[in-house]
Amino acid sequence: MSAIHPGTPWPLGSSLTGRGVNFSVAAPAADRIELLLFADGSAQAPERVIELDGRRHRSGDYWHVEVEGLSEGCCYGYRVFGPLAPGAHGFRPSKVLLDPAARAITGWDVYDRVLATGPSPNAHACLKAVVCERDGFDFEAHPRPRHSWQRSVIYELHVGGFTRRGDSGVSEDRRGTYLGLIEKLPYLKTLGITAIELLPVFAFDPADAPPGRDNVWGYSPLNWFTPHHGYASGDDPLQLRHQVRQLVAACHDADIEVLLDVVYNHTSEGNRQGPTLSWRGLADHHYYHQNGSGDYLDVSGCGNSIAANDPISCQLILESMRCWALELGVDGFRFDLGIELSRGAALKPLDQPPLFEAMEADPMLSDLKLVSEPWDCGGLYRLEDFPAKRIGTWNGHFRDGLRRFWKGDDHSTWTLAQRFKGSPDLYNDKPVQLGRSVNFITAHDGFTLADLVSYNRKHNLANGEDNRDGDNHNNSWNHGVEGPTTDPEVLKLRRRQQRNLLSTLLLARGVPMLLMGDEVGRSQGGNNNTWCQDSPLSWMVWNDDQCDLELKQFLQRLLSLRRALPQLINPLAPPRESASRKPNDHSDLWRQWHGVELSKPDWAAWSSTTATSLHMGSRGALLWMGFNAYEEGLSFELPVPASPWMRMIDTSLPSPQDLPAEAVPFNGVTIPLESRSFVLLLAREVGSGLKL
């Protein structure tokens, strides 16, 4: 029998020592803890039980022990004993618990989620943590790309769905995996994006879903440290971390950053009827917001809400972020329902949330890109006053404003102008720093771009909830026919609208995000909530016969244009909204808004058109953009250019004339804009020589 030592409270989780393994876990209210050692992941019972003595194996809130002779690959779990809290919450010693800081998990072949509920023992059907290395990522060989926010373009994708199809060109044994994604990096590189944002890759339980369905998106974490096993190549849990490192290293080598969509606001344990898997059985009161009766308070919509204001929770989240950033090398995080993490006791919103303050003060996390949803399901929405200086936010107002304008809604033109110039109206009319607002039109939850212009309503029957799930407020428009059609006029208009939306997104000031497959017209058949669809309905499309390759070329050239003219398209400081009072200040960049007549923008409720120009000092206009969402074509007066005009974009023209590889000369003091079209003109000194 190997020797037992007191061990140390740090580091959290399991860690290799010179003579074995150290285990440390937080359980402030526990009376007694047992460490269970299993022969392997499929074992029906522990082969050894080690009882932790509260005097020798406890330091403050943490229980710890060092066991000699153990090594990497050791499988383990905990039984925790203590009183039940009000409402019958608290300790469930019949359940085997996962280490919240485990870096690897096994036992999926015997795991039964149902048996993790109720009073019966589940040692024969539990998940086990696995002892593994905690090596740091090799940043010397694969340094972070560190793209500025000014040049950043984010591409949101699902690791499994991106390469699942047989025609993806990915090796059969790597489809739908971390390693399979590596094989498609050349594709992503040719698009011109700078970062990929991965839908949740924290370990999650596919069975955390209504009967007959699987949780595919993964917004229900089982653990905050372990990569999800469903995206692995092979069955060895010890290889998962290496495979994630390989993916991140390959992305860095391709000059692409890796951001993770992370769920720290709730867990897979659900409400009080949910399973006892990890957090609930160790420190229920510390990890979850509860009322005086012990009932969980839920502003996540998933049964529980993490009490990130509690030091135990805060510490675990910070350690998880360090694990992914320093050990696995990722470059940033997007916090799902992140504003929930700012709630304090009784869910009161805090202006100085402990987690955000600690996150921003941590030098180990100081070089990461941080983005959050500014809303939660409890109605809290903080955009301009988001309580963290370094964390940018998803701008849902941008999505809604652009959709409404191009659909032709009333009261949408002034809003479009605000969104286009960086949404100053949402930030107390103050200049917004780049990185503070992430702009998007589509995301995983909602219509794809192709469906946005093809459906008036959601079509979610395949999800098995009688079309009740998914958002009903989509600001979409089918342009005359619901769903697929062969009508050439409808198809022509839909094609134009996709280009209008993409142009507005990528030429607006801010950090743009694109959705997987929008560049090739990927459709989900009108399903706007494919969270449970691991099927071609939600997978990326690769077959050229199913892809809109002309749209892809348009996007590639649009991104090239954005890269070529950052100081005009996405300047660090927003242009002034009027000319400088110093007429000889040739470095002064200023913007002017127009209607069909110069300097006369029409912000009336019924207006569906606007135009804008950028000027440098008093030399004349360098750039002009026209937006016409009206049902008829209109003629716009043009400002005097600094040098003769060249046309770069006209979405009313057929491909590739809509955005040619080189700008074409344009003569005239007015320009016609077809119905529902967008035009970009550049002064010759700006547009000449551009090759897209």
C-alpha positions as CSV (number, residue, x, y, z in Angstrom):
1,M,0.0,0.0,0.0
2,S,1.5,3.3,-1.1
3,A,2.1,5.9,1.6
4,I,-0.3,8.8,2.3
5,H,0.9,12.3,3.0
6,P,-1.0,15.5,4.1
7,G,-0.5,17.1,0.7
8,T,-0.9,20.8,-0.1
9,P,-3.9,22.9,-0.9
10,W,-2.3,24.3,-4.0
11,P,-2.5,23.6,-6.9
12,L,-6.2,22.9,-7.2
13,G,-7.2,19.5,-8.7
14,S,-4.7,16.7,-9.2
15,S,-1.1,17.4,-9.9
16,L,2.0,15.2,-10.3
17,T,4.6,15.4,-7.6
18,G,8.1,13.8,-7.2
19,R,6.6,10.8,-5.4
20,G,3.0,10.6,-6.6
21,V,0.0,12.8,-7.0
22,N,-1.4,15.6,-4.9
23,F,-5.1,16.1,-4.7
24,S,-6.8,19.4,-3.6
25,V,-10.5,20.3,-3.7
26,A,-12.7,23.0,-2.0
27,A,-15.4,21.8,0.3
28,P,-15.8,24.4,3.1
29,A,-18.8,22.9,4.8
30,A,-17.9,19.2,4.5
31,D,-17.4,17.0,7.6
32,R,-15.6,14.3,5.9
33,I,-14.2,13.4,2.4
34,E,-13.2,10.2,0.7
35,L,-10.9,10.0,-2.3
36,L,-11.9,7.1,-4.5
37,L,-9.2,5.5,-6.8
38,F,-10.5,3.5,-9.7
39,A,-8.5,0.9,-11.8
40,D,-9.8,2.5,-15.0
41,G,-12.7,4.6,-16.5
42,S,-15.0,1.6,-16.8
43,A,-14.5,0.3,-13.3
44,Q,-17.7,-0.5,-11.5
45,A,-16.3,0.3,-8.0
46,P,-13.2,2.0,-6.6
47,E,-10.2,-0.3,-5.9
48,R,-9.1,2.0,-3.0
49,V,-10.8,4.5,-0.7
50,I,-8.7,7.0,1.1
51,E,-10.3,8.9,3.9
52,L,-9.1,12.5,4.4
53,D,-8.6,13.5,8.0
54,G,-10.0,16.9,8.8
55,R,-7.0,17.8,10.9
56,R,-4.1,16.6,8.7
57,H,-5.7,17.0,5.3
58,R,-7.5,20.3,5.5
59,S,-6.3,23.9,5.2
60,G,-9.1,26.4,5.5
61,D,-11.7,25.6,2.8
62,Y,-9.5,23.1,1.0
63,W,-9.1,19.4,1.5
64,H,-5.9,17.8,0.2
65,V,-3.8,14.7,0.2
66,E,-0.7,13.3,-1.5
67,V,-0.6,9.7,-2.5
68,E,2.7,8.0,-3.3
69,G,3.1,5.7,-6.3
70,L,0.3,7.2,-8.4
71,S,1.0,8.5,-11.8
72,E,-0.5,10.1,-14.9
73,G,-3.7,8.3,-16.0
74,C,-4.9,7.5,-12.5
75,C,-8.7,7.7,-12.3
76,Y,-10.4,9.1,-9.3
77,G,-13.5,10.7,-7.7
78,Y,-14.7,12.0,-4.4
79,R,-17.4,11.2,-1.9
80,V,-18.2,14.2,0.3
81,F,-20.1,14.0,3.6
82,G,-21.8,16.8,5.5
83,P,-25.2,18.2,6.5
84,L,-28.1,19.0,4.2
85,A,-28.8,22.7,3.6
86,P,-32.3,24.2,3.7
87,G,-34.5,22.8,1.0
88,A,-32.6,19.4,1.2
89,H,-29.7,20.8,-0.8
90,G,-26.1,20.0,0.1
91,F,-24.1,16.9,0.4
92,R,-24.9,13.6,-1.3
93,P,-22.3,11.1,-0.2
94,S,-24.0,8.3,-2.3
95,K,-22.8,10.1,-5.4
96,V,-19.3,10.0,-6.8
97,L,-18.2,13.5,-7.7
98,L,-15.9,14.8,-10.4
99,D,-13.1,17.1,-9.3
100,P,-14.1,20.6,-10.5
101,A,-10.5,21.3,-11.5
102,A,-9.9,18.0,-13.4
103,R,-8.0,18.4,-16.6
104,A,-9.3,15.1,-18.1
105,I,-12.4,12.9,-17.7
106,T,-13.2,9.3,-18.4
107,G,-16.0,6.8,-17.8
108,W,-18.3,7.9,-20.6
109,D,-19.0,4.2,-21.5
110,V,-20.6,3.5,-18.1
111,Y,-21.9,7.0,-17.2
112,D,-25.6,7.3,-16.6
113,R,-26.9,10.8,-16.0
114,V,-30.2,9.6,-14.5
115,L,-28.3,7.7,-11.8
116,A,-26.6,10.9,-10.7
117,T,-30.0,12.1,-9.4
118,G,-31.9,10.7,-6.4
119,P,-30.5,9.0,-3.3
120,S,-29.1,5.7,-4.8
121,P,-25.3,5.1,-5.2
122,N,-23.8,5.6,-8.6
123,A,-20.2,4.4,-8.3
124,H,-20.9,1.8,-11.1
125,A,-22.1,4.5,-13.5
126,C,-20.1,7.6,-12.7
127,L,-17.6,9.7,-14.6
128,K,-14.1,9.8,-13.2
129,A,-11.4,12.5,-13.2
130,V,-8.0,11.6,-14.7
131,V,-4.6,12.7,-13.4
132,C,-2.7,14.3,-16.3
133,E,0.2,16.6,-17.0
134,R,-0.1,20.4,-16.5
135,D,2.5,21.5,-18.9
136,G,2.5,25.0,-20.3
137,F,1.9,25.8,-23.9
138,D,5.0,26.3,-26.1
139,F,4.6,30.0,-26.9
140,E,8.2,30.3,-28.0
141,A,7.6,27.9,-30.9
142,H,4.0,29.1,-31.5
143,P,3.6,32.7,-30.3
144,R,0.2,34.3,-30.0
145,P,-0.7,36.3,-33.2
146,R,-1.8,39.3,-31.1
147,H,-3.9,40.9,-33.8
148,S,-5.0,44.5,-33.0
149,W,-8.7,45.0,-32.5
150,Q,-8.5,47.3,-35.5
151,R,-7.7,44.5,-37.8
152,S,-9.6,41.7,-36.1
153,V,-12.3,39.7,-37.8
154,I,-13.9,36.9,-35.9
155,Y,-15.4,33.7,-37.4
156,E,-17.7,31.7,-35.1
157,L,-17.8,28.0,-35.7
158,H,-18.8,24.7,-34.1
159,V,-15.8,22.3,-33.9
160,G,-17.9,19.2,-34.6
161,G,-20.2,20.6,-37.3
162,F,-17.4,22.4,-39.2
163,T,-15.8,19.2,-40.6
164,R,-18.5,16.5,-40.0
165,R,-19.6,16.1,-43.6
166,G,-18.0,13.4,-45.8
167,D,-17.2,16.0,-48.5
168,S,-15.3,18.2,-46.1
169,G,-12.0,16.9,-47.4
170,V,-11.0,15.9,-43.9
171,S,-9.6,12.5,-43.1
172,E,-12.4,10.2,-42.1
173,D,-11.1,9.5,-38.6
174,R,-10.7,13.3,-38.0
175,R,-14.0,14.6,-39.1
176,G,-15.8,16.6,-36.4
177,T,-12.6,16.8,-34.2
178,Y,-10.0,19.3,-33.0
179,L,-7.5,17.7,-35.4
180,G,-9.9,17.8,-38.3
181,L,-10.3,21.5,-37.9
182,I,-6.5,21.8,-38.5
183,E,-7.0,20.5,-42.0
184,K,-9.4,23.3,-42.8
185,L,-7.2,26.2,-41.6
186,P,-6.0,26.9,-45.2
187,Y,-9.7,27.5,-46.1
188,L,-10.1,29.9,-43.1
189,K,-6.9,31.6,-44.0
190,T,-8.0,32.3,-47.6
191,L,-11.2,33.9,-46.3
192,G,-9.2,36.6,-44.5
193,I,-10.5,36.2,-41.0
194,T,-8.0,36.7,-38.1
195,A,-9.7,34.7,-35.3
196,I,-11.9,31.7,-34.8
197,E,-14.4,31.7,-32.0
198,L,-15.2,28.1,-31.0
199,L,-18.7,27.2,-29.6
200,P,-18.2,25.6,-26.2
201,V,-15.4,23.1,-25.9
202,F,-15.5,22.7,-22.2
203,A,-16.6,19.1,-21.3
204,F,-20.3,18.8,-21.5
205,D,-22.9,16.1,-21.2
206,P,-24.7,15.4,-24.5
207,A,-27.5,13.8,-22.5
208,D,-28.3,17.1,-20.9
209,A,-31.3,17.6,-23.1
210,P,-35.0,16.6,-23.3
211,P,-35.7,13.0,-24.1
212,G,-34.9,12.0,-27.6
213,R,-32.5,14.8,-28.2
214,D,-28.8,15.5,-27.6
215,N,-27.1,18.6,-26.5
216,V,-24.9,19.5,-29.5
217,W,-23.9,23.1,-28.9
218,G,-22.5,22.4,-25.4
219,Y,-23.9,25.3,-23.5
220,S,-24.1,23.2,-20.4
221,P,-20.7,22.5,-18.9
222,L,-19.8,19.5,-16.9
223,N,-16.4,20.8,-16.1
224,W,-14.5,24.1,-16.8
225,F,-11.0,22.6,-17.4
226,T,-11.4,19.5,-19.5
227,P,-11.8,19.6,-23.4
228,H,-15.0,18.0,-24.6
229,H,-14.4,14.3,-25.4
230,G,-16.8,14.3,-28.4
231,Y,-14.3,16.2,-30.5
232,A,-11.4,13.9,-29.8
233,S,-9.5,11.7,-32.3
234,G,-9.4,8.3,-30.5
235,D,-10.5,7.3,-27.0
236,D,-7.5,8.2,-24.8
237,P,-8.5,11.0,-22.4
238,L,-4.9,11.9,-21.9
239,Q,-4.6,12.8,-25.6
240,L,-7.3,15.4,-25.5
241,R,-5.2,18.2,-24.1
242,H,-2.4,17.5,-26.6
243,Q,-4.9,17.6,-29.5
244,V,-6.2,21.0,-28.4
245,R,-2.6,22.2,-28.1
246,Q,-2.0,20.9,-31.7
247,L,-5.0,22.9,-32.9
248,V,-4.0,26.1,-31.2
249,A,-0.4,25.7,-32.3
250,A,-1.5,25.2,-35.9
251,C,-3.8,28.3,-35.7
252,H,-1.0,30.4,-34.3
253,D,1.3,29.2,-37.1
254,A,-1.4,30.3,-39.6
255,D,-1.6,33.7,-37.8
256,I,-5.1,32.9,-36.5
257,E,-6.2,33.5,-33.0
258,V,-8.3,31.1,-31.0
259,L,-11.2,32.4,-28.9
260,L,-13.4,30.2,-26.8
261,D,-17.1,30.7,-26.1
262,V,-17.2,29.9,-22.4
263,V,-20.1,29.1,-20.1
264,Y,-19.2,30.1,-16.5
265,N,-22.7,31.4,-15.7
266,H,-24.3,28.0,-15.1
267,T,-23.6,24.2,-15.1
268,S,-25.0,20.9,-16.2
269,E,-26.3,20.2,-12.7
270,G,-29.5,22.1,-13.4
271,N,-32.1,22.9,-10.7
272,R,-32.7,21.1,-7.4
273,Q,-34.1,18.1,-9.3
274,G,-30.9,17.9,-11.4
275,P,-28.0,15.5,-11.1
276,T,-25.2,15.8,-8.5
277,L,-22.1,15.6,-10.6
278,S,-19.5,17.9,-9.1
279,W,-20.0,21.4,-7.8
280,R,-23.4,20.6,-6.1
281,G,-21.9,17.9,-4.0
282,L,-18.8,19.8,-2.9
283,A,-19.8,23.3,-2.1
284,D,-23.4,23.8,-3.2
285,H,-23.9,27.1,-1.3
286,H,-20.7,28.6,-2.6
287,Y,-21.1,27.8,-6.2
288,Y,-24.8,28.6,-6.8
289,H,-27.0,31.6,-6.1
290,Q,-29.7,30.4,-3.7
291,N,-32.5,31.9,-1.7
292,G,-33.1,31.4,2.0
293,S,-34.9,28.2,1.4
294,G,-32.1,26.7,-0.6
295,D,-33.8,27.0,-3.9
296,Y,-31.6,27.9,-6.9
297,L,-32.0,31.4,-8.4
298,D,-31.9,31.1,-12.1
299,V,-31.0,33.9,-14.5
300,S,-29.4,31.6,-17.0
301,G,-32.5,29.9,-18.2
302,C,-30.9,26.5,-17.4
303,G,-31.9,25.9,-13.8
304,N,-29.0,27.5,-11.8
305,S,-26.7,30.5,-11.8
306,I,-23.1,30.5,-10.7
307,A,-22.3,32.8,-7.7
308,A,-19.2,34.3,-9.2
309,N,-19.1,36.8,-6.4
310,D,-18.2,34.0,-4.0
311,P,-14.4,33.6,-3.5
312,I,-14.5,29.8,-4.1
313,S,-16.3,30.2,-7.4
314,C,-14.2,33.2,-8.4
315,Q,-11.0,31.3,-7.8
316,L,-12.1,28.3,-9.8
317,I,-13.1,30.4,-12.8
318,L,-9.8,32.3,-12.8
319,E,-7.9,29.0,-12.5
320,S,-9.9,27.6,-15.5
321,M,-9.1,30.6,-17.6
322,R,-5.4,30.2,-16.7
323,C,-5.5,26.6,-17.6
324,W,-6.9,27.3,-21.1
325,A,-4.8,30.3,-21.7
326,L,-1.4,29.2,-20.4
327,E,-1.5,25.4,-20.6
328,L,-3.5,25.1,-23.8
329,G,-2.6,28.4,-25.4
330,V,-6.0,30.0,-26.4
331,D,-6.0,33.7,-27.0
332,G,-9.2,34.9,-25.5
333,F,-12.7,34.2,-24.2
334,R,-16.3,35.2,-25.0
335,F,-18.4,34.9,-21.9
336,D,-21.9,33.4,-22.5
337,L,-24.5,35.5,-20.6
338,G,-21.4,37.1,-19.0
339,I,-23.2,39.9,-17.2
340,E,-24.6,37.2,-14.9
341,L,-21.1,36.9,-13.5
342,S,-21.5,40.5,-12.1
343,R,-24.4,39.6,-9.8
344,G,-23.9,39.6,-6.1
345,A,-25.9,38.4,-3.1
346,A,-29.6,38.0,-4.0
347,L,-28.6,38.5,-7.6
348,K,-28.0,42.2,-7.1
349,P,-25.9,43.7,-10.0
350,L,-22.5,44.9,-8.8
351,D,-20.6,47.8,-10.3
352,Q,-17.3,46.2,-9.1
353,P,-17.8,42.5,-9.5
354,P,-15.0,40.5,-7.7
355,L,-14.5,38.2,-10.7
356,F,-14.0,40.9,-13.2
357,E,-11.8,42.9,-10.9
358,A,-9.6,39.9,-10.3
359,M,-9.6,39.0,-14.0
360,E,-8.4,42.4,-15.1
361,A,-5.7,42.6,-12.4
362,D,-4.3,39.1,-13.2
363,P,-1.0,39.6,-15.2
364,M,-1.3,36.0,-16.5
365,L,-4.5,37.0,-18.3
366,S,-3.5,40.5,-19.4
367,D,-2.7,39.7,-23.0
368,L,-6.0,37.9,-23.8
369,K,-9.0,39.2,-25.9
370,L,-12.1,39.3,-23.6
371,V,-15.7,39.7,-24.9
372,S,-19.0,39.1,-23.2
373,E,-22.7,39.0,-23.8
374,P,-24.0,42.0,-21.9
375,W,-27.3,40.4,-21.1
376,D,-28.7,37.5,-19.1
377,C,-32.0,35.8,-18.9
378,G,-33.0,37.7,-15.7
379,G,-33.4,41.0,-17.7
380,L,-30.0,42.5,-16.8
381,Y,-28.5,44.3,-19.9
382,R,-25.4,46.5,-19.4
383,L,-23.7,47.6,-22.6
384,E,-22.2,51.1,-22.1
385,D,-21.8,50.5,-18.4
386,F,-20.5,47.0,-18.6
387,P,-18.6,46.6,-15.3
388,A,-15.2,45.8,-16.7
389,K,-12.9,48.0,-18.7
390,R,-11.1,45.3,-20.6
391,I,-14.1,43.3,-21.6
392,G,-15.8,44.1,-24.9
393,T,-19.5,43.2,-25.5
394,W,-21.6,41.7,-28.2
395,N,-23.7,44.5,-29.7
396,G,-27.1,43.0,-30.3
397,H,-28.4,46.4,-31.2
398,F,-26.1,46.4,-34.2
399,R,-27.6,43.1,-35.4
400,D,-31.2,44.4,-35.0
401,G,-30.5,47.8,-36.5
402,L,-28.9,46.5,-39.7
403,R,-31.6,43.8,-40.2
404,R,-34.4,46.3,-39.8
405,F,-32.9,48.9,-42.1
406,W,-32.3,46.5,-45.0
407,K,-35.7,45.0,-44.5
408,G,-37.1,48.5,-45.0
409,D,-38.6,49.1,-41.6
410,D,-39.7,52.6,-40.4
411,H,-37.5,54.4,-37.9
412,S,-34.4,52.5,-39.0
413,T,-32.2,55.0,-41.0
414,W,-30.9,57.1,-38.1
415,T,-30.3,53.8,-36.2
416,L,-28.3,52.4,-39.1
417,A,-26.1,55.5,-39.2
418,Q,-25.4,55.2,-35.4
419,R,-24.5,51.5,-35.7
420,F,-22.4,52.2,-38.8
421,K,-20.2,54.8,-37.1
422,G,-19.7,52.7,-33.9
423,S,-22.9,53.1,-31.9
424,P,-22.0,56.2,-30.0
425,D,-25.6,56.6,-29.0
426,L,-25.3,53.5,-27.0
427,Y,-22.2,54.7,-25.2
428,N,-23.4,58.1,-23.9
429,D,-22.4,59.7,-27.2
430,K,-18.7,59.2,-26.4
431,P,-16.1,57.7,-28.8
432,V,-16.0,54.0,-28.5
433,Q,-12.7,52.2,-28.3
434,L,-12.2,49.4,-30.8
435,G,-12.7,46.1,-29.1
436,R,-15.4,47.6,-26.9
437,S,-18.2,46.5,-29.4
438,V,-18.3,43.3,-31.4
439,N,-20.7,43.8,-34.3
440,F,-22.6,40.9,-35.9
441,I,-25.6,40.2,-38.1
442,T,-25.8,36.4,-37.5
443,A,-24.6,34.0,-34.8
444,H,-25.1,30.4,-33.8
445,D,-28.5,31.2,-32.1
446,G,-30.7,32.5,-34.9
447,F,-31.0,32.4,-38.6
448,T,-28.0,32.0,-40.9
449,L,-27.5,34.8,-43.4
450,A,-29.1,32.9,-46.2
451,D,-32.1,32.0,-44.0
452,L,-32.4,35.6,-42.8
453,V,-33.3,36.7,-46.4
454,S,-35.3,33.6,-47.1
455,Y,-37.8,33.1,-44.2
456,N,-40.3,35.3,-42.4
457,R,-40.6,32.9,-39.5
458,K,-38.7,30.1,-37.8
459,H,-39.1,26.4,-38.9
460,N,-37.9,24.4,-35.9
461,L,-40.2,21.4,-36.0
462,A,-37.1,19.1,-36.3
463,N,-36.2,20.1,-32.8
464,G,-39.2,18.2,-31.4
465,E,-40.7,21.0,-29.5
466,D,-43.6,21.9,-31.8
467,N,-41.8,25.0,-33.0
468,R,-42.0,26.6,-29.6
469,D,-38.2,26.9,-29.2
470,G,-36.0,29.6,-30.7
471,D,-36.6,33.3,-31.0
472,N,-39.8,34.6,-32.6
473,H,-38.4,38.1,-33.2
474,N,-35.9,37.7,-36.0
475,N,-36.3,40.9,-38.2
476,S,-36.1,38.6,-41.2
477,W,-37.7,38.8,-44.6
478,N,-38.3,36.2,-47.2
479,H,-38.6,38.7,-50.1
480,G,-41.8,37.2,-51.4
481,V,-41.5,33.4,-51.0
482,E,-41.1,31.4,-47.8
483,G,-38.0,29.2,-48.1
484,P,-36.5,27.8,-51.3
485,T,-37.7,29.1,-54.6
486,T,-36.7,29.1,-58.3
487,D,-38.2,32.6,-58.9
488,P,-35.3,34.5,-60.5
489,E,-36.4,37.9,-59.2
490,V,-36.7,36.7,-55.6
491,L,-33.3,35.0,-55.8
492,K,-31.7,38.1,-57.3
493,L,-33.0,40.3,-54.4
494,R,-31.9,37.8,-51.8
495,R,-28.5,37.7,-53.3
496,R,-28.3,41.5,-53.2
497,Q,-29.4,41.7,-49.6
498,Q,-26.8,39.3,-48.4
499,R,-24.2,41.5,-50.0
500,N,-25.8,44.6,-48.5
501,L,-25.7,43.1,-45.0
502,L,-22.1,41.9,-45.3
503,S,-20.9,45.2,-46.7
504,T,-22.5,47.1,-43.9
505,L,-21.1,44.8,-41.3
506,L,-17.5,44.8,-42.6
507,L,-17.3,48.5,-43.4
508,A,-18.8,49.7,-40.1
509,R,-16.5,50.8,-37.3
510,G,-15.9,48.1,-34.8
511,V,-14.9,44.4,-34.6
512,P,-17.0,42.3,-36.9
513,M,-18.0,38.6,-36.4
514,L,-19.1,36.2,-39.1
515,L,-21.0,33.0,-38.7
516,M,-19.7,29.7,-40.0
517,G,-21.0,29.1,-43.6
518,D,-22.5,32.5,-44.2
519,E,-19.8,33.1,-46.8
520,V,-21.2,30.3,-49.0
521,G,-24.9,30.8,-48.3
522,R,-25.3,27.9,-45.8
523,S,-29.0,27.3,-44.9
524,Q,-30.5,25.5,-41.9
525,G,-33.9,25.3,-43.6
526,G,-35.3,28.1,-41.5
527,N,-34.3,26.5,-38.2
528,N,-33.1,29.2,-35.9
529,N,-32.1,27.1,-32.9
530,T,-30.1,24.0,-34.0
531,W,-28.7,23.4,-30.5
532,C,-29.8,19.7,-30.7
533,Q,-29.1,19.1,-34.4
534,D,-25.9,17.0,-35.0
535,S,-26.9,16.5,-38.6
536,P,-26.4,18.1,-42.1
537,L,-29.0,20.7,-41.0
538,S,-26.3,22.3,-38.8
539,W,-23.1,21.2,-40.5
540,M,-20.8,23.3,-42.6
541,V,-21.3,22.8,-46.4
542,W,-18.4,22.0,-48.6
543,N,-19.7,20.6,-51.9
544,D,-19.3,23.3,-54.6
545,D,-22.7,22.5,-55.9
546,Q,-24.2,23.5,-52.6
547,C,-22.0,26.6,-52.0
548,D,-22.5,30.1,-53.3
549,L,-18.9,30.6,-54.5
550,E,-19.7,34.0,-55.9
551,L,-20.7,35.2,-52.4
552,K,-17.6,33.7,-51.0
553,Q,-15.5,35.7,-53.5
554,F,-17.4,38.8,-52.6
555,L,-16.6,38.3,-48.9
556,Q,-13.0,37.6,-49.5
557,R,-12.6,40.8,-51.5
558,L,-14.5,42.8,-48.9
559,L,-12.2,41.6,-46.2
560,S,-9.2,42.4,-48.4
561,L,-10.6,45.9,-48.9
562,R,-11.0,46.3,-45.1
563,R,-7.4,45.2,-44.5
564,A,-6.1,47.6,-47.2
565,L,-7.9,50.7,-45.8
566,P,-8.0,50.4,-42.0
567,Q,-7.6,54.2,-41.3
568,L,-10.6,55.0,-43.4
569,I,-12.8,52.0,-42.8
570,N,-12.0,51.2,-39.2
571,P,-10.0,54.1,-37.7
572,L,-8.7,53.9,-34.2
573,A,-10.4,57.2,-33.4
574,P,-13.8,57.8,-35.0
575,P,-13.9,60.6,-37.6
576,R,-15.4,63.9,-36.5
577,E,-18.9,64.4,-37.5
578,S,-18.1,67.9,-39.0
579,A,-15.2,69.6,-40.7
580,S,-12.4,71.0,-38.6
581,R,-12.5,74.7,-37.8
582,K,-8.9,74.8,-39.1
583,P,-9.3,74.6,-42.9
584,N,-5.6,73.9,-43.4
585,D,-5.6,70.9,-41.1
586,H,-5.0,68.3,-43.8
587,S,-4.8,65.4,-41.3
588,D,-8.3,66.0,-40.0
589,L,-10.6,63.1,-40.8
590,W,-14.2,64.0,-40.8
591,R,-17.5,62.5,-41.8
592,Q,-20.6,64.0,-43.5
593,W,-24.0,62.5,-43.9
594,H,-26.2,63.0,-46.9
595,G,-29.6,62.1,-48.4
596,V,-30.3,62.1,-52.1
597,E,-29.1,65.7,-51.8
598,L,-25.7,66.6,-50.4
599,S,-25.6,67.5,-46.6
600,K,-29.3,66.8,-46.3
601,P,-29.7,63.4,-44.6
602,D,-33.3,62.3,-44.1
603,W,-33.8,60.8,-40.6
604,A,-37.6,60.8,-40.9
605,A,-39.5,57.7,-39.8
606,W,-40.3,56.7,-43.4
607,S,-36.8,57.2,-44.8
608,S,-35.0,54.2,-46.1
609,T,-31.9,55.8,-47.6
610,T,-28.8,57.5,-46.4
611,A,-25.3,58.2,-47.6
612,T,-22.0,59.2,-45.9
613,S,-18.7,60.6,-47.1
614,L,-15.2,60.8,-45.4
615,H,-13.0,63.8,-45.9
616,M,-9.4,64.6,-45.0
617,G,-9.1,68.3,-44.2
618,S,-10.4,70.5,-47.0
619,R,-9.1,68.4,-49.9
620,G,-12.4,66.8,-50.9
621,A,-14.0,63.4,-50.2
622,L,-11.9,60.3,-50.1
623,L,-14.8,57.9,-49.8
624,W,-18.6,57.8,-50.3
625,M,-21.1,55.2,-49.4
626,G,-24.7,55.0,-50.4
627,F,-27.4,52.9,-48.7
628,N,-30.7,52.4,-50.4
629,A,-33.2,50.1,-48.8
630,Y,-36.1,51.7,-50.6
631,E,-38.3,49.8,-53.0
632,E,-37.3,52.0,-55.9
633,G,-34.0,53.2,-57.4
634,L,-32.8,56.7,-56.5
635,S,-30.2,59.2,-57.7
636,F,-27.8,60.6,-55.2
637,E,-25.7,63.8,-55.4
638,L,-22.0,63.2,-54.9
639,P,-19.6,65.4,-53.0
640,V,-16.5,66.8,-54.7
641,P,-13.8,64.1,-54.5
642,A,-10.2,64.7,-53.6
643,S,-9.4,63.0,-56.9
644,P,-11.7,61.4,-59.5
645,W,-14.1,58.8,-58.2
646,M,-13.7,55.1,-58.7
647,R,-16.4,52.6,-58.1
648,M,-15.4,49.7,-55.7
649,I,-18.8,48.1,-54.7
650,D,-22.2,48.1,-56.3
651,T,-24.4,45.3,-55.0
652,S,-26.9,45.7,-57.7
653,L,-24.4,44.4,-60.3
654,P,-23.9,40.8,-61.1
655,S,-20.8,39.0,-59.8
656,P,-17.9,39.7,-60.1
657,Q,-18.8,43.3,-61.1
658,D,-20.5,43.9,-57.7
659,L,-17.0,44.0,-56.2
660,P,-14.3,43.7,-58.9
661,A,-10.7,42.9,-58.1
662,E,-9.8,46.5,-59.1
663,A,-11.9,49.7,-58.8
664,V,-13.3,51.1,-62.0
665,P,-13.5,54.8,-62.9
666,F,-16.8,56.6,-62.3
667,N,-17.6,59.9,-63.8
668,G,-20.5,62.1,-62.8
669,V,-21.8,64.4,-60.1
670,T,-24.7,62.1,-59.3
671,I,-24.9,58.3,-59.0
672,P,-27.9,56.0,-59.4
673,L,-28.6,53.5,-56.6
674,E,-30.8,50.6,-57.6
675,S,-33.6,49.6,-55.2
676,R,-32.1,47.8,-52.1
677,S,-28.5,48.2,-53.0
678,F,-25.2,49.5,-51.6
679,V,-22.5,51.5,-53.4
680,L,-19.0,52.4,-52.3
681,L,-16.9,54.9,-54.2
682,L,-13.2,55.7,-53.5
683,A,-11.2,58.7,-54.6
684,R,-8.6,57.6,-57.2
685,E,-5.7,58.3,-54.8
686,V,-7.2,55.8,-52.4
687,G,-8.6,53.2,-54.9
688,S,-6.0,53.2,-57.6
689,G,-3.6,50.3,-57.3
690,L,-5.9,48.3,-54.9
691,K,-5.9,44.7,-56.0
692,L,-8.4,42.5,-54.2
